[in-house]
């Protein structure tokens, strides 16, 4: 909530937020506790202890802060109010190091310290009249529900700290993450062993990105961060980052650019994604007993009455290797039961049956009608049988249900009876994260997503290779039908390291395969200024040019032929012989 740089507070007259309706969560409804009162816990977090979930948040009376509230639930649907976990007390001091009534407490986050046996709370603290203090309030308690007692109010390592969160790692270390430098950068600081103060070990991240509302979670070796941009109370497009080193360099894509210049890839994929379903991220928490299953906690802020702000809770899928939050009018925990039924295959096998999952949408290439599109998991999903050819990394792809083969014909994607033509051959060009550009061996066209969209029903078609177009697909198998298939270890750091090695091996193999350099077929190959000429050939000889990954570039016939090529390494196929040339 970047109030500091917001010049206009835009009020939202939404009548709905999120609610529990029996055994479901309904984003867009009023959410009452077990006594019928509206839940009052904004910008908060959820922790699990002793068989219960505990929900902490800002307790508001209109715009005024009452403290930090606590609710408890055994099922995530019905919540009982426990009371105030942190209650304002004492009097205001000139040093601004108190928690007196009238102060502002925002974005409370709670973690358990197994060494001290204490529950520790960090809160964004302001003086109650403006947002110039940019401090944190640290408190601790013997029990998760409190009462929490004040430890101190301060600027962590003298940094201004506004939207903030805590992250407890699997090794027991805890970190404080906050928007700093007037919400321009993000600071990550390792906490002391008791989690009460930051250590000198810290790192400034996402420089100039203007991210806030950090929500950090971890799967395997990968740390994921969900953020919003800085637009005051007004919702904007969410964005995600990831890293293998919490204090190292975070990766932030450039899939879109907001008016303020901030960039990132959106973690929302459905209609309403341009404003994060009218919400701002607050926290991501795991569902107990369900592997890799998380819930996105978002707030739909009412800038004129924070107390009436609503809650947007939605499931988070990480099966693509990246966070994806879909919209549901209503959902319950059973949605996680089949979330990971389709699994990334460790290695493409000859005769293997796979579907194509698109990276940015977390959706599967399907054919609900006559044409291809991205769809949710269901009966329209297409499973393909991948057949190896005699050329490495090149496959023929058969639609399992019909026995037809996908083919590039006049620039369009068709399903045809099998023929021995290059138009039915496809190169799987590996990327570092395990996705592929699937390029036609004949014309180089890639399977692509229309308009770079992510919503269900988005057409899938052929287009020239372009790094700015969504053209990355991974191969997934149905684990219920093929439990014998091996799942990729895609959440490990070693997975990308291995893929980088495989990418280098693919380039090497495609470059070396079939190369003879025999000059029986020609007298000279001349390369100069992006121009290659093959001369002295007998009769009308066919020469074709391919990239080192096997994608067709050009072709010509004659006793002497020439090509204008961009810088790179190419394969010249002269009859049945191959020569490698470098264009610089």
NURO-909723 format. One record per residue (C-alpha): x, y, z; residue in one letter. Coordinates in steps of 0.2 Angstrom, whole numbers, plus 5000, padded with zeros to 4 digits. Layout:
% NURO-909723
<rec <X; Y; Z>; 'A'> ...
//
This chain:
% NURO-909723
<rec <5000; 5000; 5000>; 'X'> <rec <5010; 5014; 4994>; 'X'> <rec <5001; 5029; 5002>; 'X'> <rec <5017; 5039; 5003>; 'X'> <rec <5018; 5043; 4984>; 'X'> <rec <5000; 5042; 4980>; 'X'> <rec <4992; 5059; 4977>; 'X'> <rec <4974; 5053; 4975>; 'X'> <rec <4966; 5040; 4986>; 'X'> <rec <4954; 5031; 4975>; 'X'> <rec <4939; 5024; 4984>; 'X'> <rec <4931; 5007; 4979>; 'X'> <rec <4913; 5005; 4981>; 'X'> <rec <4914; 4986; 4981>; 'X'> <rec <4900; 4977; 4991>; 'X'> <rec <4909; 4961; 4991>; 'X'> <rec <4926; 4953; 4995>; 'X'> <rec <4929; 4935; 5000>; 'X'> <rec <4918; 4924; 5011>; 'X'> <rec <4917; 4907; 5017>; 'X'> <rec <4900; 4899; 5011>; 'X'> <rec <4898; 4882; 5020>; 'X'> <rec <4913; 4872; 5014>; 'X'> <rec <4919; 4884; 5001>; 'X'> <rec <4928; 4901; 4999>; 'X'> <rec <4919; 4914; 4988>; 'X'> <rec <4931; 4928; 4982>; 'X'> <rec <4919; 4942; 4981>; 'X'> <rec <4907; 4939; 4996>; 'X'> <rec <4906; 4946; 5013>; 'X'> <rec <4916; 4935; 5025>; 'X'> <rec <4909; 4934; 5043>; 'X'> <rec <4916; 4925; 5058>; 'X'> <rec <4907; 4912; 5068>; 'X'> <rec <4897; 4925; 5078>; 'X'> <rec <4892; 4933; 5062>; 'X'> <rec <4903; 4949; 5063>; 'X'> <rec <4913; 4954; 5048>; 'X'> <rec <4931; 4947; 5049>; 'X'> <rec <4942; 4962; 5053>; 'X'> <rec <4960; 4956; 5048>; 'X'> <rec <4968; 4966; 5033>; 'X'> <rec <4985; 4965; 5026>; 'X'> <rec <4989; 4950; 5036>; 'X'> <rec <4995; 4932; 5036>; 'X'> <rec <4990; 4915; 5041>; 'X'> <rec <5001; 4903; 5052>; 'X'> <rec <4997; 4885; 5057>; 'X'> <rec <5000; 4878; 5074>; 'X'> <rec <4993; 4863; 5085>; 'X'> <rec <4980; 4859; 5072>; 'X'> <rec <4973; 4876; 5069>; 'X'> <rec <4976; 4890; 5056>; 'X'> <rec <4978; 4907; 5064>; 'X'> <rec <4974; 4923; 5054>; 'X'> <rec <4982; 4939; 5059>; 'X'> <rec <4978; 4956; 5052>; 'X'> <rec <4975; 4974; 5054>; 'X'> <rec <4960; 4977; 5065>; 'X'> <rec <4952; 4993; 5059>; 'X'> <rec <4938; 5005; 5065>; 'X'> <rec <4935; 5014; 5048>; 'X'> <rec <4952; 5021; 5045>; 'X'> <rec <4958; 5020; 5063>; 'X'> <rec <4969; 5006; 5069>; 'X'> <rec <4963; 4996; 5084>; 'X'> <rec <4978; 4984; 5084>; 'X'> <rec <4982; 4967; 5076>; 'X'> <rec <4968; 4955; 5077>; 'X'> <rec <4968; 4936; 5077>; 'X'> <rec <4956; 4923; 5071>; 'X'> <rec <4957; 4904; 5072>; 'X'> <rec <4950; 4890; 5060>; 'X'> <rec <4952; 4871; 5058>; 'X'> <rec <4947; 4871; 5040>; 'X'> <rec <4950; 4888; 5032>; 'X'> <rec <4932; 4891; 5030>; 'X'> <rec <4925; 4896; 5047>; 'X'> <rec <4934; 4908; 5058>; 'X'> <rec <4932; 4911; 5076>; 'X'> <rec <4939; 4928; 5083>; 'X'> <rec <4951; 4926; 5097>; 'X'> <rec <4954; 4944; 5100>; 'X'> <rec <4968; 4957; 5098>; 'X'> <rec <4985; 4949; 5097>; 'X'> <rec <4993; 4966; 5098>; 'X'> <rec <4984; 4979; 5108>; 'X'> <rec <4989; 4998; 5108>; 'X'> <rec <4995; 5002; 5125>; 'X'> <rec <5005; 5016; 5134>; 'X'> <rec <5007; 5034; 5128>; 'X'> <rec <5014; 5042; 5113>; 'X'> <rec <5032; 5047; 5114>; 'X'> <rec <5042; 5060; 5105>; 'X'> <rec <5054; 5046; 5100>; 'X'> <rec <5040; 5037; 5091>; 'X'> <rec <5045; 5021; 5099>; 'X'> <rec <5028; 5016; 5107>; 'X'> <rec <5012; 5007; 5102>; 'X'> <rec <5000; 5019; 5109>; 'X'> <rec <4982; 5021; 5104>; 'X'> <rec <4982; 5031; 5088>; 'X'> <rec <4997; 5024; 5080>; 'X'> <rec <4996; 5015; 5063>; 'X'> <rec <4999; 4996; 5062>; 'X'> <rec <5000; 4988; 5045>; 'X'> <rec <5004; 4971; 5037>; 'X'> <rec <5007; 4961; 5053>; 'X'> <rec <5017; 4945; 5050>; 'X'> <rec <5021; 4932; 5063>; 'X'> <rec <5033; 4917; 5063>; 'X'> <rec <5038; 4905; 5077>; 'X'> <rec <5056; 4904; 5084>; 'X'> <rec <5060; 4886; 5088>; 'X'> <rec <5076; 4891; 5097>; 'X'> <rec <5068; 4903; 5109>; 'X'> <rec <5050; 4896; 5109>; 'X'> <rec <5043; 4913; 5106>; 'X'> <rec <5031; 4919; 5092>; 'X'> <rec <5038; 4935; 5084>; 'X'> <rec <5027; 4948; 5075>; 'X'> <rec <5034; 4962; 5064>; 'X'> <rec <5022; 4976; 5059>; 'X'> <rec <5024; 4991; 5048>; 'X'> <rec <5023; 5006; 5060>; 'X'> <rec <5018; 5024; 5057>; 'X'> <rec <5014; 5038; 5069>; 'X'> <rec <4995; 5039; 5065>; 'X'> <rec <4995; 5055; 5055>; 'X'> <rec <5006; 5052; 5040>; 'X'> <rec <5018; 5039; 5032>; 'X'> <rec <5034; 5048; 5035>; 'X'> <rec <5041; 5037; 5049>; 'X'> <rec <5042; 5021; 5039>; 'X'> <rec <5047; 5010; 5054>; 'X'> <rec <5044; 4993; 5060>; 'X'> <rec <5036; 4987; 5077>; 'X'> <rec <5043; 4971; 5084>; 'X'> <rec <5033; 4961; 5097>; 'X'> <rec <5034; 4943; 5104>; 'X'> <rec <5023; 4931; 5113>; 'X'> <rec <5023; 4914; 5122>; 'X'> <rec <5007; 4908; 5113>; 'X'> <rec <5003; 4911; 5094>; 'X'> <rec <4987; 4920; 5098>; 'X'> <rec <4996; 4932; 5110>; 'X'> <rec <4996; 4943; 5119>; 'X'> <rec <5011; 4951; 5110>; 'X'> <rec <5022; 4963; 5120>; 'X'> <rec <5032; 4977; 5112>; 'X'> <rec <5051; 4974; 5109>; 'X'> <rec <5055; 4990; 5100>; 'X'> <rec <5050; 5002; 5086>; 'X'> <rec <5064; 5006; 5074>; 'X'> <rec <5070; 5008; 5056>; 'X'> <rec <5078; 4991; 5051>; 'X'> <rec <5097; 4995; 5049>; 'X'> <rec <5091; 5013; 5047>; 'X'> <rec <5081; 5009; 5031>; 'X'> <rec <5064; 5017; 5028>; 'X'> <rec <5053; 5002; 5028>; 'X'> <rec <5035; 5002; 5022>; 'X'> <rec <5026; 4987; 5015>; 'X'> <rec <5034; 4972; 5023>; 'X'> <rec <5034; 4954; 5027>; 'X'> <rec <5043; 4940; 5035>; 'X'> <rec <5050; 4924; 5028>; 'X'> <rec <5055; 4909; 5038>; 'X'> <rec <5066; 4897; 5028>; 'X'> <rec <5067; 4878; 5030>; 'X'> <rec <5084; 4880; 5039>; 'X'> <rec <5076; 4890; 5053>; 'X'> <rec <5083; 4907; 5047>; 'X'> <rec <5071; 4921; 5046>; 'X'> <rec <5071; 4936; 5034>; 'X'> <rec <5063; 4953; 5034>; 'X'> <rec <5058; 4959; 5017>; 'X'> <rec <5052; 4977; 5014>; 'X'> <rec <5049; 4991; 5001>; 'X'> <rec <5063; 5004; 5004>; 'X'> <rec <5071; 5020; 4997>; 'X'> <rec <5054; 5028; 4995>; 'X'> <rec <5047; 5012; 4988>; 'X'> <rec <5059; 5011; 4974>; 'X'> <rec <5069; 4996; 4979>; 'X'> <rec <5066; 4980; 4990>; 'X'> <rec <5078; 4976; 5005>; 'X'> <rec <5080; 4958; 5012>; 'X'> <rec <5089; 4957; 5029>; 'X'> <rec <5093; 4941; 5038>; 'X'> <rec <5086; 4942; 5056>; 'X'> <rec <5096; 4938; 5072>; 'X'> <rec <5094; 4921; 5080>; 'X'> <rec <5079; 4927; 5091>; 'X'> <rec <5071; 4936; 5075>; 'X'> <rec <5070; 4952; 5085>; 'X'> <rec <5082; 4963; 5075>; 'X'> <rec <5090; 4963; 5058>; 'X'> <rec <5108; 4958; 5056>; 'X'> <rec <5121; 4967; 5045>; 'X'> <rec <5118; 4953; 5032>; 'X'> <rec <5106; 4961; 5019>; 'X'> <rec <5104; 4964; 5001>; 'X'> <rec <5095; 4978; 4991>; 'X'> <rec <5085; 4969; 4977>; 'X'> <rec <5074; 4973; 4962>; 'X'> <rec <5083; 4990; 4960>; 'X'> <rec <5071; 5003; 4953>; 'X'> <rec <5057; 4991; 4951>; 'X'> <rec <5045; 5000; 4962>; 'X'> <rec <5038; 4984; 4970>; 'X'> <rec <5028; 4982; 4986>; 'X'> <rec <5017; 4970; 4995>; 'X'> <rec <5029; 4956; 4995>; 'X'> <rec <5023; 4939; 4998>; 'X'> <rec <5037; 4926; 4999>; 'X'> <rec <5036; 4907; 4998>; 'X'> <rec <5047; 4892; 4994>; 'X'> <rec <5046; 4876; 4984>; 'X'> <rec <5061; 4865; 4983>; 'X'> <rec <5076; 4876; 4981>; 'X'> <rec <5066; 4890; 4973>; 'X'> <rec <5060; 4906; 4982>; 'X'> <rec <5046; 4914; 4974>; 'X'> <rec <5040; 4932; 4977>; 'X'> <rec <5023; 4940; 4973>; 'X'> <rec <5022; 4959; 4972>; 'X'> <rec <5012; 4973; 4967>; 'X'> <rec <5017; 4990; 4959>; 'X'> <rec <5016; 5006; 4968>; 'X'> <rec <4999; 5014; 4964>; 'X'> <rec <4993; 5019; 4981>; 'X'> <rec <4976; 5011; 4985>; 'X'> <rec <4972; 5007; 4967>; 'X'> <rec <4975; 4989; 4962>; 'X'> <rec <4987; 4985; 4948>; 'X'> <rec <4994; 4970; 4939>; 'X'> <rec <5003; 4958; 4950>; 'X'> <rec <5020; 4952; 4946>; 'X'> <rec <5032; 4938; 4952>; 'X'> <rec <5050; 4935; 4954>; 'X'> <rec <5061; 4920; 4959>; 'X'> <rec <5078; 4916; 4965>; 'X'> <rec <5088; 4901; 4971>; 'X'> <rec <5097; 4913; 4984>; 'X'> <rec <5086; 4923; 4995>; 'X'> <rec <5100; 4936; 4997>; 'X'> <rec <5106; 4934; 4979>; 'X'> <rec <5100; 4941; 4963>; 'X'> <rec <5081; 4939; 4960>; 'X'> <rec <5075; 4936; 4942>; 'X'> <rec <5061; 4948; 4937>; 'X'> <rec <5054; 4946; 4919>; 'X'> <rec <5049; 4960; 4907>; 'X'> <rec <5032; 4953; 4901>; 'X'> <rec <5024; 4970; 4903>; 'X'> <rec <5028; 4988; 4908>; 'X'> <rec <5017; 4999; 4919>; 'X'> <rec <5015; 5018; 4917>; 'X'> <rec <5028; 5021; 4931>; 'X'> <rec <5040; 5010; 4922>; 'X'> <rec <5040; 4995; 4933>; 'X'> <rec <5040; 4978; 4925>; 'X'> <rec <5037; 4960; 4929>; 'X'> <rec <5027; 4944; 4924>; 'X'> <rec <5009; 4944; 4930>; 'X'> <rec <5005; 4929; 4941>; 'X'> <rec <4986; 4931; 4937>; 'X'> <rec <4981; 4923; 4921>; 'X'> <rec <4962; 4926; 4920>; 'X'> <rec <4950; 4940; 4916>; 'X'> <rec <4953; 4953; 4929>; 'X'> <rec <4972; 4950; 4929>; 'X'> <rec <4977; 4968; 4924>; 'X'> <rec <4972; 4973; 4942>; 'X'> <rec <4976; 4957; 4951>; 'X'> <rec <4957; 4953; 4952>; 'X'> <rec <4955; 4970; 4961>; 'X'> <rec <4966; 4965; 4975>; 'X'> <rec <4984; 4968; 4981>; 'X'> <rec <4995; 4954; 4988>; 'X'> <rec <4997; 4952; 5006>; 'X'> <rec <5003; 4934; 5009>; 'X'> <rec <5005; 4916; 5003>; 'X'> <rec <5003; 4902; 5015>; 'X'> <rec <5004; 4883; 5012>; 'X'> <rec <4989; 4871; 5015>; 'X'> <rec <4993; 4858; 5027>; 'X'> <rec <4994; 4840; 5021>; 'X'> <rec <4994; 4845; 5003>; 'X'> <rec <5011; 4846; 4994>; 'X'> <rec <5015; 4862; 4984>; 'X'> <rec <4998; 4869; 4988>; 'X'> <rec <4997; 4887; 4993>; 'X'> <rec <4984; 4900; 4995>; 'X'> <rec <4985; 4918; 4989>; 'X'> <rec <4979; 4931; 5002>; 'X'> <rec <4974; 4948; 4994>; 'X'> <rec <4966; 4963; 5000>; 'X'> <rec <4953; 4973; 4990>; 'X'> <rec <4956; 4990; 4998>; 'X'> <rec <4943; 5003; 5002>; 'X'> <rec <4953; 5019; 5003>; 'X'> <rec <4939; 5028; 5012>; 'X'> <rec <4936; 5014; 5025>; 'X'> <rec <4949; 5001; 5027>; 'X'> <rec <4938; 4992; 5039>; 'X'> <rec <4926; 4987; 5025>; 'X'> <rec <4940; 4981; 5013>; 'X'> <rec <4937; 4964; 5007>; 'X'> <rec <4947; 4948; 5005>; 'X'> <rec <4952; 4939; 4989>; 'X'> <rec <4959; 4922; 4993>; 'X'> <rec <4963; 4910; 4978>; 'X'> <rec <4973; 4894; 4975>; 'X'> <rec <4991; 4896; 4969>; 'X'> <rec <4997; 4883; 4956>; 'X'> <rec <5016; 4881; 4954>; 'X'> <rec <5016; 4866; 4943>; 'X'> <rec <5022; 4876; 4928>; 'X'> <rec <5038; 4880; 4938>; 'X'> <rec <5031; 4898; 4941>; 'X'> <rec <5016; 4904; 4951>; 'X'> <rec <4999; 4905; 4943>; 'X'> <rec <4984; 4912; 4951>; 'X'> <rec <4967; 4908; 4943>; 'X'> <rec <4950; 4916; 4946>; 'X'> <rec <4936; 4905; 4954>; 'X'> <rec <4919; 4912; 4959>; 'X'> <rec <4919; 4899; 4972>; 'X'> <rec <4932; 4885; 4977>; 'X'> <rec <4937; 4873; 4991>; 'X'> <rec <4952; 4863; 4996>; 'X'> <rec <4947; 4849; 4984>; 'X'> <rec <4954; 4860; 4970>; 'X'> <rec <4971; 4855; 4976>; 'X'> <rec <4968; 4836; 4974>; 'X'> <rec <4971; 4836; 4955>; 'X'> <rec <4982; 4851; 4953>; 'X'> <rec <4998; 4841; 4951>; 'X'> <rec <4990; 4826; 4941>; 'X'> <rec <4999; 4832; 4926>; 'X'> <rec <5018; 4832; 4929>; 'X'> <rec <5034; 4838; 4920>; 'X'> <rec <5042; 4823; 4912>; 'X'> <rec <5061; 4821; 4916>; 'X'> <rec <5066; 4815; 4898>; 'X'> <rec <5057; 4814; 4882>; 'X'> <rec <5055; 4796; 4877>; 'X'> <rec <5052; 4788; 4860>; 'X'> <rec <5034; 4784; 4860>; 'X'> <rec <5030; 4794; 4876>; 'X'> <rec <5013; 4802; 4878>; 'X'> <rec <5013; 4820; 4883>; 'X'> <rec <5003; 4836; 4883>; 'X'> <rec <5010; 4853; 4880>; 'X'> <rec <5009; 4865; 4895>; 'X'> <rec <5012; 4883; 4891>; 'X'> <rec <5023; 4892; 4902>; 'X'> <rec <5014; 4909; 4906>; 'X'> <rec <4996; 4903; 4907>; 'X'> <rec <4999; 4886; 4916>; 'X'> <rec <4986; 4879; 4903>; 'X'> <rec <4987; 4865; 4891>; 'X'> <rec <4986; 4865; 4872>; 'X'> <rec <4969; 4858; 4868>; 'X'> <rec <4956; 4855; 4855>; 'X'> <rec <4938; 4859; 4862>; 'X'> <rec <4932; 4862; 4844>; 'X'> <rec <4941; 4861; 4827>; 'X'> <rec <4956; 4873; 4831>; 'X'> <rec <4969; 4873; 4845>; 'X'> <rec <4968; 4883; 4860>; 'X'> <rec <4974; 4885; 4878>; 'X'> <rec <4962; 4877; 4890>; 'X'> <rec <4960; 4871; 4909>; 'X'> <rec <4963; 4853; 4913>; 'X'> <rec <4949; 4843; 4905>; 'X'> <rec <4943; 4831; 4891>; 'X'> <rec <4948; 4843; 4877>; 'X'> <rec <4967; 4842; 4882>; 'X'> <rec <4977; 4834; 4868>; 'X'> <rec <4990; 4821; 4872>; 'X'> <rec <5003; 4818; 4859>; 'X'> <rec <5014; 4803; 4855>; 'X'> <rec <5032; 4809; 4852>; 'X'> <rec <5042; 4798; 4839>; 'X'> <rec <5060; 4800; 4837>; 'X'> <rec <5067; 4803; 4820>; 'X'> <rec <5085; 4798; 4813>; 'X'> <rec <5090; 4816; 4817>; 'X'> <rec <5094; 4820; 4835>; 'X'> <rec <5081; 4832; 4844>; 'X'> <rec <5069; 4831; 4830>; 'X'> <rec <5052; 4822; 4832>; 'X'> <rec <5036; 4818; 4823>; 'X'> <rec <5021; 4822; 4834>; 'X'> <rec <5006; 4811; 4833>; 'X'> <rec <4989; 4816; 4841>; 'X'> <rec <4985; 4800; 4851>; 'X'> <rec <4966; 4801; 4849>; 'X'> <rec <4966; 4802; 4830>; 'X'> <rec <4983; 4795; 4824>; 'X'> <rec <4985; 4811; 4814>; 'X'> <rec <5002; 4820; 4814>; 'X'> <rec <5004; 4839; 4817>; 'X'> <rec <5011; 4847; 4801>; 'X'> <rec <5016; 4865; 4795>; 'X'> <rec <5006; 4868; 4779>; 'X'> <rec <5008; 4885; 4771>; 'X'> <rec <5011; 4893; 4788>; 'X'> <rec <4996; 4885; 4797>; 'X'> <rec <4995; 4871; 4810>; 'X'> <rec <4987; 4855; 4803>; 'X'> <rec <4983; 4837; 4808>; 'X'> <rec <4987; 4825; 4793>; 'X'> <rec <4990; 4807; 4789>; 'X'> <rec <5008; 4803; 4792>; 'X'> <rec <5020; 4806; 4777>; 'X'> <rec <5039; 4806; 4776>; 'X'> <rec <5041; 4825; 4774>; 'X'> <rec <5051; 4838; 4784>; 'X'> <rec <5034; 4848; 4787>; 'X'> <rec <5029; 4834; 4799>; 'X'> <rec <5046; 4835; 4809>; 'X'> <rec <5048; 4846; 4824>; 'X'> <rec <5064; 4852; 4833>; 'X'> <rec <5063; 4853; 4852>; 'X'> <rec <5074; 4867; 4856>; 'X'> <rec <5077; 4866; 4875>; 'X'> <rec <5077; 4881; 4886>; 'X'> <rec <5085; 4883; 4903>; 'X'> <rec <5069; 4881; 4913>; 'X'> <rec <5065; 4865; 4904>; 'X'> <rec <5053; 4872; 4892>; 'X'> <rec <5055; 4870; 4873>; 'X'> <rec <5053; 4881; 4857>; 'X'> <rec <5044; 4868; 4846>; 'X'> <rec <5050; 4873; 4828>; 'X'> <rec <5045; 4865; 4812>; 'X'> <rec <5060; 4857; 4803>; 'X'> <rec <5055; 4863; 4786>; 'X'> <rec <5050; 4881; 4788>; 'X'> <rec <5056; 4886; 4806>; 'X'> <rec <5039; 4891; 4812>; 'X'> <rec <5035; 4889; 4831>; 'X'> <rec <5020; 4884; 4840>; 'X'> <rec <5014; 4900; 4847>; 'X'> <rec <5000; 4908; 4858>; 'X'> <rec <4989; 4921; 4850>; 'X'> <rec <4992; 4939; 4857>; 'X'> <rec <5003; 4932; 4871>; 'X'> <rec <4986; 4929; 4881>; 'X'> <rec <4985; 4917; 4896>; 'X'> <rec <4966; 4915; 4897>; 'X'> <rec <4956; 4899; 4893>; 'X'> <rec <4951; 4899; 4875>; 'X'> <rec <4966; 4908; 4868>; 'X'> <rec <4971; 4902; 4851>; 'X'> <rec <4987; 4892; 4847>; 'X'> <rec <4994; 4894; 4830>; 'X'> <rec <5011; 4894; 4821>; 'X'> <rec <5022; 4910; 4820>; 'X'> <rec <5040; 4914; 4816>; 'X'> <rec <5052; 4912; 4831>; 'X'> <rec <5051; 4927; 4842>; 'X'> <rec <5057; 4929; 4860>; 'X'> <rec <5043; 4942; 4863>; 'X'> <rec <5030; 4929; 4859>; 'X'> <rec <5024; 4916; 4871>; 'X'> <rec <5031; 4901; 4862>; 'X'> <rec <5037; 4890; 4877>; 'X'> <rec <5029; 4873; 4881>; 'X'> <rec <5034; 4860; 4892>; 'X'> <rec <5030; 4841; 4891>; 'X'> <rec <5019; 4834; 4904>; 'X'> <rec <5012; 4817; 4907>; 'X'> <rec <4996; 4811; 4916>; 'X'> <rec <5002; 4803; 4932>; 'X'> <rec <4987; 4792; 4934>; 'X'> <rec <4988; 4784; 4917>; 'X'> <rec <5007; 4783; 4917>; 'X'> <rec <5013; 4781; 4935>; 'X'> <rec <5029; 4773; 4927>; 'X'> <rec <5035; 4789; 4919>; 'X'> <rec <5049; 4799; 4929>; 'X'> <rec <5045; 4816; 4935>; 'X'> <rec <5057; 4830; 4932>; 'X'> <rec <5066; 4837; 4947>; 'X'> <rec <5061; 4854; 4942>; 'X'> <rec <5061; 4863; 4958>; 'X'> <rec <5079; 4859; 4962>; 'X'> <rec <5094; 4871; 4958>; 'X'> <rec <5103; 4856; 4949>; 'X'> <rec <5088; 4855; 4936>; 'X'> <rec <5093; 4871; 4928>; 'X'> <rec <5111; 4868; 4929>; 'X'> <rec <5108; 4851; 4920>; 'X'> <rec <5097; 4860; 4907>; 'X'> <rec <5111; 4872; 4903>; 'X'> <rec <5123; 4857; 4900>; 'X'> <rec <5110; 4849; 4889>; 'X'> <rec <5107; 4865; 4879>; 'X'> <rec <5126; 4865; 4875>; 'X'> <rec <5126; 4847; 4871>; 'X'> <rec <5111; 4849; 4859>; 'X'> <rec <5120; 4863; 4850>; 'X'> <rec <5135; 4852; 4849>; 'X'> <rec <5126; 4837; 4843>; 'X'> <rec <5116; 4846; 4830>; 'X'> <rec <5132; 4854; 4824>; 'X'> <rec <5142; 4838; 4822>; 'X'> <rec <5129; 4826; 4817>; 'X'> <rec <5133; 4820; 4799>; 'X'> <rec <5147; 4833; 4795>; 'X'> <rec <5159; 4826; 4783>; 'X'> <rec <5166; 4841; 4774>; 'X'> <rec <5169; 4831; 4758>; 'X'> <rec <5174; 4842; 4744>; 'X'> <rec <5169; 4829; 4731>; 'X'> <rec <5152; 4839; 4729>; 'X'> <rec <5159; 4856; 4727>; 'X'> <rec <5176; 4866; 4724>; 'X'> <rec <5174; 4881; 4736>; 'X'> <rec <5164; 4888; 4750>; 'X'> <rec <5167; 4907; 4753>; 'X'> <rec <5161; 4917; 4768>; 'X'> <rec <5162; 4936; 4769>; 'X'> <rec <5152; 4950; 4776>; 'X'> <rec <5137; 4939; 4780>; 'X'> <rec <5137; 4931; 4763>; 'X'> <rec <5141; 4913; 4759>; 'X'> <rec <5144; 4906; 4742>; 'X'> <rec <5146; 4887; 4737>; 'X'> <rec <5153; 4885; 4720>; 'X'> <rec <5160; 4872; 4708>; 'X'> <rec <5145; 4859; 4711>; 'X'> <rec <5141; 4846; 4698>; 'X'> <rec <5125; 4848; 4689>; 'X'> <rec <5110; 4856; 4698>; 'X'> <rec <5114; 4852; 4716>; 'X'> <rec <5102; 4856; 4730>; 'X'> <rec <5109; 4866; 4745>; 'X'> <rec <5099; 4869; 4761>; 'X'> <rec <5104; 4880; 4776>; 'X'> <rec <5099; 4876; 4794>; 'X'> <rec <5103; 4883; 4811>; 'X'> <rec <5113; 4872; 4822>; 'X'> <rec <5097; 4866; 4831>; 'X'> <rec <5091; 4860; 4814>; 'X'> <rec <5079; 4873; 4809>; 'X'> <rec <5077; 4877; 4791>; 'X'> <rec <5083; 4894; 4785>; 'X'> <rec <5085; 4894; 4766>; 'X'> <rec <5087; 4883; 4751>; 'X'> <rec <5093; 4884; 4733>; 'X'> <rec <5098; 4874; 4718>; 'X'> <rec <5112; 4876; 4705>; 'X'> <rec <5131; 4874; 4701>; 'X'> <rec <5134; 4889; 4712>; 'X'> <rec <5122; 4896; 4725>; 'X'> <rec <5124; 4910; 4738>; 'X'> <rec <5115; 4915; 4754>; 'X'> <rec <5114; 4931; 4764>; 'X'> <rec <5114; 4926; 4783>; 'X'> <rec <5114; 4935; 4799>; 'X'> <rec <5128; 4932; 4811>; 'X'> <rec <5128; 4914; 4819>; 'X'> <rec <5133; 4896; 4815>; 'X'> <rec <5124; 4887; 4801>; 'X'> <rec <5124; 4870; 4793>; 'X'> <rec <5125; 4869; 4774>; 'X'> <rec <5117; 4852; 4768>; 'X'> <rec <5124; 4848; 4751>; 'X'> <rec <5115; 4833; 4745>; 'X'> <rec <5118; 4821; 4759>; 'X'> <rec <5133; 4829; 4766>; 'X'> <rec <5134; 4843; 4780>; 'X'> <rec <5146; 4857; 4782>; 'X'> <rec <5147; 4869; 4797>; 'X'> <rec <5150; 4888; 4794>; 'X'> <rec <5151; 4903; 4805>; 'X'> <rec <5145; 4920; 4800>; 'X'> <rec <5152; 4934; 4810>; 'X'> 
//
